[in-house]
């Protein structure tokens, strides 16, 4: 019996819809990262992008456990001397709640060219509405 290796041309990508309301950030990010990578498929091949598209709604209602809401900080660097700036989780939730989930999922993907292509399959929306109704995504639980 030969080992099956998926090819980019034969991959059939599906669409998944995840509701982040009341979901723990880490568990949500793991589920989304595995769907994006294609780890749930029998045809999973690490060197080929075999994953599906993931649409996440209600990003502003994601939950963090413990004291992470007050203690977590995101660091940004402008590239200039003294250009470091920090934003708390509360500030990020008010300004750009989709960034919180995108950042968590990005950290759970491998650090290579394929992962950068995989990350384009993630669509995060702050509210309950999304623009991918035409793709008829399948609702997936966390």
VMD Tcl script that builds the backbone (N, CA, C; Angstrom):
set m [mol new atoms 426]
animate dup $m
set s [atomselect $m all]
$s set {name element resname resid chain x y z} {
  {N N UNK 1 A 0.830 -1.171 0.000}
  {CA C UNK 1 A 0.000 0.000 0.000}
  {C C UNK 1 A 0.880 1.241 0.000}
  {N N UNK 2 A 0.542 2.206 -0.836}
  {CA C UNK 2 A 1.327 3.425 -0.935}
  {C C UNK 2 A 0.790 4.498 -0.003}
  {N N UNK 3 A 1.669 5.368 0.431}
  {CA C UNK 3 A 1.279 6.496 1.260}
  {C C UNK 3 A 0.649 7.563 0.375}
  {N N UNK 4 A -0.499 8.073 0.803}
  {CA C UNK 4 A -1.194 9.103 0.032}
  {C C UNK 4 A -0.653 10.473 0.396}
  {N N UNK 5 A -0.262 11.239 -0.605}
  {CA C UNK 5 A 0.168 12.619 -0.415}
  {C C UNK 5 A -0.758 13.516 -1.232}
  {N N UNK 6 A -1.385 14.454 -0.557}
  {CA C UNK 6 A -2.327 15.348 -1.227}
  {C C UNK 6 A -1.582 16.314 -2.145}
  {N N UNK 7 A -2.261 16.725 -3.198}
  {CA C UNK 7 A -1.723 17.728 -4.108}
  {C C UNK 7 A -2.604 18.964 -4.037}
  {N N UNK 8 A -2.025 20.117 -4.303}
  {CA C UNK 8 A -2.759 21.374 -4.188}
  {C C UNK 8 A -3.960 21.411 -5.127}
  {N N UNK 9 A -3.846 20.783 -6.289}
  {CA C UNK 9 A -4.903 20.824 -7.296}
  {C C UNK 9 A -6.112 19.971 -6.894}
  {N N UNK 10 A -5.912 18.944 -6.076}
  {CA C UNK 10 A -6.995 18.014 -5.747}
  {C C UNK 10 A -7.724 18.373 -4.452}
  {N N UNK 11 A -7.272 19.408 -3.749}
  {CA C UNK 11 A -7.873 19.766 -2.461}
  {C C UNK 11 A -9.206 20.481 -2.681}
  {N N UNK 12 A -10.236 20.006 -1.992}
  {CA C UNK 12 A -11.558 20.631 -2.026}
  {C C UNK 12 A -11.762 21.377 -0.710}
  {N N UNK 13 A -11.689 22.695 -0.746}
  {CA C UNK 13 A -11.828 23.497 0.477}
  {C C UNK 13 A -13.294 23.738 0.798}
  {N N UNK 14 A -13.652 23.594 2.074}
  {CA C UNK 14 A -15.004 23.868 2.557}
  {C C UNK 14 A -14.971 25.137 3.403}
  {N N UNK 15 A -16.137 25.628 3.776}
  {CA C UNK 15 A -16.264 26.826 4.603}
  {C C UNK 15 A -16.880 26.443 5.935}
  {N N UNK 16 A -16.287 26.916 7.031}
  {CA C UNK 16 A -16.782 26.657 8.377}
  {C C UNK 16 A -17.109 27.988 9.048}
  {N N UNK 17 A -18.172 28.001 9.850}
  {CA C UNK 17 A -18.588 29.179 10.600}
  {C C UNK 17 A -18.492 28.857 12.081}
  {N N UNK 18 A -17.746 29.690 12.818}
  {CA C UNK 18 A -17.578 29.506 14.257}
  {C C UNK 18 A -18.098 30.752 14.958}
  {N N UNK 19 A -18.946 30.548 15.957}
  {CA C UNK 19 A -19.456 31.649 16.768}
  {C C UNK 19 A -18.594 31.742 18.023}
  {N N UNK 20 A -17.914 32.881 18.209}
  {CA C UNK 20 A -16.969 33.058 19.315}
  {C C UNK 20 A -17.634 33.536 20.591}
  {N N UNK 21 A -18.939 33.705 20.595}
  {CA C UNK 21 A -19.615 34.227 21.785}
  {C C UNK 21 A -19.511 33.231 22.934}
  {N N UNK 22 A -18.853 33.649 24.017}
  {CA C UNK 22 A -18.692 32.801 25.192}
  {C C UNK 22 A -17.615 31.739 25.062}
  {N N UNK 23 A -16.902 31.694 23.946}
  {CA C UNK 23 A -15.852 30.693 23.748}
  {C C UNK 23 A -14.535 31.184 24.344}
  {N N UNK 24 A -13.749 30.263 24.894}
  {CA C UNK 24 A -12.439 30.591 25.443}
  {C C UNK 24 A -11.483 30.790 24.268}
  {N N UNK 25 A -10.685 31.854 24.334}
  {CA C UNK 25 A -9.827 32.246 23.210}
  {C C UNK 25 A -8.897 31.137 22.753}
  {N N UNK 26 A -8.207 30.472 23.661}
  {CA C UNK 26 A -7.248 29.431 23.294}
  {C C UNK 26 A -7.892 28.242 22.613}
  {N N UNK 27 A -9.010 27.803 23.150}
  {CA C UNK 27 A -9.709 26.649 22.571}
  {C C UNK 27 A -10.271 26.983 21.196}
  {N N UNK 28 A -10.760 28.205 21.058}
  {CA C UNK 28 A -11.263 28.673 19.767}
  {C C UNK 28 A -10.133 28.730 18.739}
  {N N UNK 29 A -8.975 29.243 19.150}
  {CA C UNK 29 A -7.836 29.378 18.244}
  {C C UNK 29 A -7.308 28.021 17.805}
  {N N UNK 30 A -7.295 27.045 18.702}
  {CA C UNK 30 A -6.845 25.692 18.347}
  {C C UNK 30 A -7.764 25.084 17.301}
  {N N UNK 31 A -9.074 25.215 17.523}
  {CA C UNK 31 A -10.058 24.661 16.585}
  {C C UNK 31 A -9.921 25.312 15.211}
  {N N UNK 32 A -9.792 26.656 15.197}
  {CA C UNK 32 A -9.660 27.372 13.929}
  {C C UNK 32 A -8.355 27.014 13.225}
  {N N UNK 33 A -7.256 26.929 13.968}
  {CA C UNK 33 A -5.958 26.605 13.366}
  {C C UNK 33 A -5.969 25.206 12.759}
  {N N UNK 34 A -6.586 24.245 13.436}
  {CA C UNK 34 A -6.650 22.878 12.901}
  {C C UNK 34 A -7.514 22.808 11.646}
  {N N UNK 35 A -8.609 23.571 11.605}
  {CA C UNK 35 A -9.441 23.599 10.394}
  {C C UNK 35 A -8.698 24.256 9.233}
  {N N UNK 36 A -7.966 25.330 9.520}
  {CA C UNK 36 A -7.216 26.036 8.479}
  {C C UNK 36 A -6.087 25.161 7.932}
  {N N UNK 37 A -5.446 24.401 8.792}
  {CA C UNK 37 A -4.352 23.522 8.361}
  {C C UNK 37 A -4.855 22.261 7.664}
  {N N UNK 38 A -6.089 21.840 7.979}
  {CA C UNK 38 A -6.626 20.619 7.387}
  {C C UNK 38 A -6.345 19.391 8.222}
  {N N UNK 39 A -6.053 19.578 9.509}
  {CA C UNK 39 A -5.710 18.452 10.389}
  {C C UNK 39 A -6.901 17.537 10.641}
  {N N UNK 40 A -8.103 18.001 10.358}
  {CA C UNK 40 A -9.302 17.199 10.575}
  {C C UNK 40 A -9.593 16.267 9.402}
  {N N UNK 41 A -8.833 16.370 8.330}
  {CA C UNK 41 A -9.072 15.561 7.130}
  {C C UNK 41 A -8.146 14.344 7.100}
  {N N UNK 42 A -8.621 13.284 6.485}
  {CA C UNK 42 A -7.791 12.092 6.338}
  {C C UNK 42 A -6.682 12.323 5.320}
  {N N UNK 43 A -6.871 13.301 4.428}
  {CA C UNK 43 A -5.876 13.582 3.392}
  {C C UNK 43 A -4.868 14.639 3.830}
  {N N UNK 44 A -4.736 14.883 5.139}
  {CA C UNK 44 A -3.816 15.913 5.654}
  {C C UNK 44 A -2.383 15.581 5.264}
  {N N UNK 45 A -1.730 16.563 4.672}
  {CA C UNK 45 A -0.314 16.468 4.316}
  {C C UNK 45 A 0.357 17.743 4.820}
  {N N UNK 46 A 1.391 17.638 5.676}
  {CA C UNK 46 A 1.987 18.836 6.269}
  {C C UNK 46 A 2.575 19.822 5.267}
  {N N UNK 47 A 3.076 19.335 4.150}
  {CA C UNK 47 A 3.752 20.215 3.196}
  {C C UNK 47 A 2.815 20.811 2.154}
  {N N UNK 48 A 1.504 20.527 2.253}
  {CA C UNK 48 A 0.520 21.030 1.294}
  {C C UNK 48 A -0.604 21.706 2.070}
  {N N UNK 49 A -1.098 22.808 1.536}
  {CA C UNK 49 A -2.196 23.526 2.165}
  {C C UNK 49 A -3.503 22.796 1.859}
  {N N UNK 50 A -3.920 21.902 2.766}
  {CA C UNK 50 A -5.125 21.094 2.562}
  {C C UNK 50 A -6.297 21.602 3.394}
  {N N UNK 51 A -6.176 22.794 3.968}
  {CA C UNK 51 A -7.158 23.287 4.916}
  {C C UNK 51 A -8.401 23.886 4.303}
  {N N UNK 52 A -9.308 24.271 5.179}
  {CA C UNK 52 A -10.592 24.856 4.810}
  {C C UNK 52 A -10.621 26.330 5.215}
  {N N UNK 53 A -11.634 27.029 4.737}
  {CA C UNK 53 A -11.843 28.422 5.103}
  {C C UNK 53 A -12.617 28.480 6.422}
  {N N UNK 54 A -12.282 29.447 7.257}
  {CA C UNK 54 A -12.932 29.590 8.555}
  {C C UNK 54 A -13.428 31.028 8.708}
  {N N UNK 55 A -14.714 31.180 9.033}
  {CA C UNK 55 A -15.314 32.481 9.307}
  {C C UNK 55 A -15.679 32.497 10.788}
  {N N UNK 56 A -15.161 33.473 11.523}
  {CA C UNK 56 A -15.441 33.600 12.952}
  {C C UNK 56 A -16.243 34.879 13.177}
  {N N UNK 57 A -17.384 34.744 13.852}
  {CA C UNK 57 A -18.227 35.904 14.147}
  {C C UNK 57 A -18.241 36.155 15.662}
  {N N UNK 58 A -18.695 37.338 16.059}
  {CA C UNK 58 A -18.765 37.753 17.463}
  {C C UNK 58 A -17.400 37.734 18.140}
  {N N UNK 59 A -16.385 38.269 17.487}
  {CA C UNK 59 A -15.030 38.263 18.032}
  {C C UNK 59 A -14.916 39.098 19.293}
  {N N UNK 60 A -15.778 40.096 19.455}
  {CA C UNK 60 A -15.672 40.948 20.638}
  {C C UNK 60 A -16.173 40.249 21.896}
  {N N UNK 61 A -16.871 39.111 21.750}
  {CA C UNK 61 A -17.445 38.410 22.903}
  {C C UNK 61 A -16.642 37.179 23.300}
  {N N UNK 62 A -15.393 37.090 22.844}
  {CA C UNK 62 A -14.540 35.965 23.221}
  {C C UNK 62 A -14.130 36.136 24.688}
  {N N UNK 63 A -13.941 35.008 25.382}
  {CA C UNK 63 A -13.672 35.014 26.821}
  {C C UNK 63 A -12.234 34.584 27.083}
  {N N UNK 64 A -11.620 35.199 28.099}
  {CA C UNK 64 A -10.298 34.786 28.556}
  {C C UNK 64 A -10.426 34.282 29.987}
  {N N UNK 65 A -9.640 33.277 30.342}
  {CA C UNK 65 A -9.701 32.720 31.682}
  {C C UNK 65 A -8.678 33.402 32.584}
  {N N UNK 66 A -8.899 33.307 33.880}
  {CA C UNK 66 A -7.953 33.848 34.849}
  {C C UNK 66 A -7.874 35.362 34.787}
  {N N UNK 67 A -6.656 35.898 34.979}
  {CA C UNK 67 A -6.439 37.343 34.991}
  {C C UNK 67 A -5.881 37.851 33.665}
  {N N UNK 68 A -6.044 37.075 32.606}
  {CA C UNK 68 A -5.467 37.456 31.313}
  {C C UNK 68 A -6.069 38.752 30.771}
  {N N UNK 69 A -7.298 39.025 31.100}
  {CA C UNK 69 A -7.952 40.248 30.619}
  {C C UNK 69 A -7.196 41.493 31.086}
  {N N UNK 70 A -6.662 41.479 32.312}
  {CA C UNK 70 A -5.922 42.633 32.829}
  {C C UNK 70 A -4.425 42.537 32.549}
  {N N UNK 71 A -3.869 41.319 32.497}
  {CA C UNK 71 A -2.413 41.161 32.434}
  {C C UNK 71 A -1.847 41.069 31.024}
  {N N UNK 72 A -2.596 40.537 30.061}
  {CA C UNK 72 A -2.059 40.384 28.706}
  {C C UNK 72 A -1.832 41.742 28.053}
  {N N UNK 73 A -0.675 41.876 27.386}
  {CA C UNK 73 A -0.361 43.095 26.656}
  {C C UNK 73 A 0.179 42.706 25.288}
  {N N UNK 74 A -0.165 43.511 24.293}
  {CA C UNK 74 A 0.355 43.326 22.941}
  {C C UNK 74 A 1.401 44.400 22.689}
  {N N UNK 75 A 2.577 43.990 22.179}
  {CA C UNK 75 A 3.667 44.925 21.921}
  {C C UNK 75 A 3.737 45.215 20.437}
  {N N UNK 76 A 3.872 46.487 20.089}
  {CA C UNK 76 A 4.031 46.922 18.715}
  {C C UNK 76 A 5.315 47.726 18.621}
  {N N UNK 77 A 5.991 47.632 17.485}
  {CA C UNK 77 A 7.261 48.335 17.314}
  {C C UNK 77 A 7.252 49.044 15.977}
  {N N UNK 78 A 7.520 50.355 16.002}
  {CA C UNK 78 A 7.465 51.164 14.789}
  {C C UNK 78 A 8.702 51.011 13.921}
  {N N UNK 79 A 9.803 50.518 14.506}
  {CA C UNK 79 A 11.051 50.392 13.760}
  {C C UNK 79 A 12.035 51.487 14.099}
  {N N UNK 80 A 11.584 52.501 14.810}
  {CA C UNK 80 A 12.449 53.597 15.217}
  {C C UNK 80 A 12.881 53.416 16.668}
  {N N UNK 81 A 13.937 54.117 17.063}
  {CA C UNK 81 A 14.428 54.052 18.429}
  {C C UNK 81 A 13.344 54.576 19.367}
  {N N UNK 82 A 13.048 53.801 20.391}
  {CA C UNK 82 A 12.006 54.189 21.338}
  {C C UNK 82 A 10.612 54.028 20.789}
  {N N UNK 83 A 10.450 53.282 19.725}
  {CA C UNK 83 A 9.161 53.143 19.067}
  {C C UNK 83 A 8.327 51.986 19.556}
  {N N UNK 84 A 8.594 51.481 20.757}
  {CA C UNK 84 A 7.795 50.411 21.336}
  {C C UNK 84 A 6.525 50.981 21.935}
  {N N UNK 85 A 5.421 50.318 21.701}
  {CA C UNK 85 A 4.183 50.711 22.366}
  {C C UNK 85 A 3.442 49.449 22.778}
  {N N UNK 86 A 2.724 49.546 23.873}
  {CA C UNK 86 A 1.997 48.413 24.425}
  {C C UNK 86 A 0.519 48.752 24.502}
  {N N UNK 87 A -0.308 47.752 24.222}
  {CA C UNK 87 A -1.754 47.907 24.362}
  {C C UNK 87 A -2.271 46.737 25.174}
  {N N UNK 88 A -3.171 47.033 26.089}
  {CA C UNK 88 A -3.748 45.979 26.914}
  {C C UNK 88 A -4.837 45.249 26.128}
  {N N UNK 89 A -5.280 44.139 26.686}
  {CA C UNK 89 A -6.337 43.351 26.051}
  {C C UNK 89 A -7.626 44.168 25.945}
  {N N UNK 90 A -7.911 44.968 26.964}
  {CA C UNK 90 A -9.118 45.788 26.965}
  {C C UNK 90 A -9.079 46.832 25.840}
  {N N UNK 91 A -7.906 47.460 25.632}
  {CA C UNK 91 A -7.770 48.447 24.556}
  {C C UNK 91 A -7.927 47.786 23.193}
  {N N UNK 92 A -7.367 46.591 23.021}
  {CA C UNK 92 A -7.474 45.885 21.736}
  {C C UNK 92 A -8.914 45.441 21.488}
  {N N UNK 93 A -9.613 45.047 22.546}
  {CA C UNK 93 A -11.003 44.610 22.392}
  {C C UNK 93 A -11.886 45.778 21.940}
  {N N UNK 94 A -11.586 46.982 22.408}
  {CA C UNK 94 A -12.365 48.150 22.007}
  {C C UNK 94 A -12.010 48.611 20.600}
  {N N UNK 95 A -10.720 48.612 20.270}
  {CA C UNK 95 A -10.268 49.161 18.985}
  {C C UNK 95 A -10.412 48.168 17.834}
  {N N UNK 96 A -9.899 46.942 18.017}
  {CA C UNK 96 A -9.890 45.959 16.933}
  {C C UNK 96 A -10.047 44.555 17.521}
  {N N UNK 97 A -11.269 44.115 17.828}
  {CA C UNK 97 A -11.447 42.806 18.457}
  {C C UNK 97 A -11.068 41.631 17.555}
  {N N UNK 98 A -11.085 41.819 16.252}
  {CA C UNK 98 A -10.709 40.730 15.349}
  {C C UNK 98 A -9.223 40.405 15.468}
  {N N UNK 99 A -8.398 41.400 15.821}
  {CA C UNK 99 A -6.955 41.191 15.935}
  {C C UNK 99 A -6.621 40.170 17.015}
  {N N UNK 100 A -7.404 40.136 18.093}
  {CA C UNK 100 A -7.136 39.213 19.199}
  {C C UNK 100 A -7.178 37.770 18.706}
  {N N UNK 101 A -8.209 37.429 17.942}
  {CA C UNK 101 A -8.343 36.053 17.443}
  {C C UNK 101 A -7.332 35.776 16.342}
  {N N UNK 102 A -7.126 36.738 15.430}
  {CA C UNK 102 A -6.149 36.543 14.358}
  {C C UNK 102 A -4.753 36.303 14.925}
  {N N UNK 103 A -4.382 37.048 15.947}
  {CA C UNK 103 A -3.067 36.922 16.566}
  {C C UNK 103 A -2.913 35.554 17.235}
  {N N UNK 104 A -3.964 35.083 17.910}
  {CA C UNK 104 A -3.916 33.785 18.582}
  {C C UNK 104 A -3.816 32.640 17.574}
  {N N UNK 105 A -4.577 32.729 16.488}
  {CA C UNK 105 A -4.545 31.663 15.472}
  {C C UNK 105 A -3.196 31.668 14.752}
  {N N UNK 106 A -2.670 32.852 14.453}
  {CA C UNK 106 A -1.384 32.949 13.780}
  {C C UNK 106 A -0.276 32.301 14.598}
  {N N UNK 107 A -0.350 32.438 15.921}
  {CA C UNK 107 A 0.649 31.837 16.793}
  {C C UNK 107 A 0.586 30.321 16.817}
  {N N UNK 108 A -0.543 29.742 16.414}
  {CA C UNK 108 A -0.702 28.288 16.428}
  {C C UNK 108 A -0.437 27.651 15.072}
  {N N UNK 109 A -0.098 28.447 14.073}
  {CA C UNK 109 A 0.263 27.919 12.765}
  {C C UNK 109 A 1.780 27.818 12.666}
  {N N UNK 110 A 2.299 26.953 11.803}
  {CA C UNK 110 A 3.757 26.889 11.640}
  {C C UNK 110 A 4.298 28.197 11.076}
  {N N UNK 111 A 5.571 28.443 11.309}
  {CA C UNK 111 A 6.181 29.697 10.859}
  {C C UNK 111 A 6.897 29.457 9.528}
  {N N UNK 112 A 6.149 29.485 8.438}
  {CA C UNK 112 A 6.727 29.288 7.112}
  {C C UNK 112 A 5.818 29.897 6.047}
  {N N UNK 113 A 6.182 29.720 4.773}
  {CA C UNK 113 A 5.415 30.309 3.670}
  {C C UNK 113 A 4.016 29.736 3.564}
  {N N UNK 114 A 3.868 28.443 3.803}
  {CA C UNK 114 A 2.555 27.812 3.693}
  {C C UNK 114 A 1.606 28.400 4.733}
  {N N UNK 115 A 2.115 28.675 5.932}
  {CA C UNK 115 A 1.266 29.225 6.991}
  {C C UNK 115 A 0.789 30.623 6.642}
  {N N UNK 116 A 1.612 31.405 5.953}
  {CA C UNK 116 A 1.175 32.740 5.552}
  {C C UNK 116 A 0.036 32.643 4.545}
  {N N UNK 117 A 0.070 31.643 3.688}
  {CA C UNK 117 A -1.043 31.423 2.761}
  {C C UNK 117 A -2.275 30.890 3.500}
  {N N UNK 118 A -2.044 30.042 4.501}
  {CA C UNK 118 A -3.160 29.494 5.276}
  {C C UNK 118 A -3.894 30.592 6.027}
  {N N UNK 119 A -3.161 31.586 6.516}
  {CA C UNK 119 A -3.772 32.641 7.313}
  {C C UNK 119 A -4.756 33.486 6.501}
  {N N UNK 120 A -4.620 33.478 5.186}
  {CA C UNK 120 A -5.576 34.213 4.347}
  {C C UNK 120 A -6.937 33.513 4.304}
  {N N UNK 121 A -7.008 32.277 4.791}
  {CA C UNK 121 A -8.270 31.541 4.830}
  {C C UNK 121 A -9.077 31.830 6.090}
  {N N UNK 122 A -8.540 32.680 6.965}
  {CA C UNK 122 A -9.238 33.045 8.192}
  {C C UNK 122 A -9.928 34.387 8.013}
  {N N UNK 123 A -11.227 34.449 8.289}
  {CA C UNK 123 A -12.001 35.685 8.203}
  {C C UNK 123 A -12.660 35.907 9.561}
  {N N UNK 124 A -12.329 37.019 10.214}
  {CA C UNK 124 A -12.844 37.299 11.551}
  {C C UNK 124 A -13.689 38.568 11.504}
  {N N UNK 125 A -14.874 38.510 12.113}
  {CA C UNK 125 A -15.788 39.640 12.156}
  {C C UNK 125 A -16.144 39.936 13.606}
  {N N UNK 126 A -16.165 41.233 13.955}
  {CA C UNK 126 A -16.419 41.639 15.335}
  {C C UNK 126 A -17.859 41.354 15.748}
  {N N UNK 127 A -18.808 41.562 14.866}
  {CA C UNK 127 A -20.222 41.394 15.194}
  {C C UNK 127 A -20.791 40.080 14.688}
  {N N UNK 128 A -22.116 39.939 14.759}
  {CA C UNK 128 A -22.754 38.696 14.327}
  {C C UNK 128 A -22.946 38.574 12.812}
  {N N UNK 129 A -22.717 39.642 12.057}
  {CA C UNK 129 A -22.911 39.604 10.605}
  {C C UNK 129 A -21.581 39.363 9.899}
  {N N UNK 130 A -21.649 38.624 8.785}
  {CA C UNK 130 A -20.454 38.402 7.970}
  {C C UNK 130 A -20.827 38.467 6.499}
  {N N UNK 131 A -19.811 38.589 5.645}
  {CA C UNK 131 A -20.038 38.799 4.213}
  {C C UNK 131 A -19.874 37.534 3.381}
  {N N UNK 132 A -19.933 36.356 4.022}
  {CA C UNK 132 A -19.694 35.108 3.298}
  {C C UNK 132 A -20.912 34.192 3.302}
  {N N UNK 133 A -22.098 34.780 3.234}
  {CA C UNK 133 A -23.333 33.994 3.168}
  {C C UNK 133 A -23.403 33.182 1.877}
  {N N UNK 134 A -22.851 33.717 0.796}
  {CA C UNK 134 A -22.925 33.038 -0.503}
  {C C UNK 134 A -22.158 31.721 -0.507}
  {N N UNK 135 A -21.139 31.597 0.341}
  {CA C UNK 135 A -20.360 30.356 0.418}
  {C C UNK 135 A -21.049 29.297 1.277}
  {N N UNK 136 A -22.140 29.665 1.921}
  {CA C UNK 136 A -22.925 28.801 2.811}
  {C C UNK 136 A -22.025 27.986 3.747}
  {N N UNK 137 A -21.374 28.674 4.711}
  {CA C UNK 137 A -20.494 27.961 5.634}
  {C C UNK 137 A -21.268 27.059 6.580}
  {N N UNK 138 A -20.642 25.949 6.949}
  {CA C UNK 138 A -21.231 24.983 7.865}
  {C C UNK 138 A -20.907 25.417 9.292}
  {N N UNK 139 A -21.915 25.485 10.162}
  {CA C UNK 139 A -21.693 25.906 11.544}
  {C C UNK 139 A -20.910 24.818 12.288}
  {N N UNK 140 A -19.810 25.240 12.914}
  {CA C UNK 140 A -18.933 24.318 13.638}
  {C C UNK 140 A -18.872 24.756 15.088}
  {N N UNK 141 A -18.986 23.810 16.004}
  {CA C UNK 141 A -18.922 24.144 17.424}
  {C C UNK 141 A -17.464 24.117 17.900}
  {N N UNK 142 A -17.225 24.850 18.993}
  {CA C UNK 142 A -15.861 24.924 19.546}
  {C C UNK 142 A -15.687 23.865 20.601}
}
mol reanalyze $m
mol bondsrecalc $m
mol representation Tube
mol addrep $m
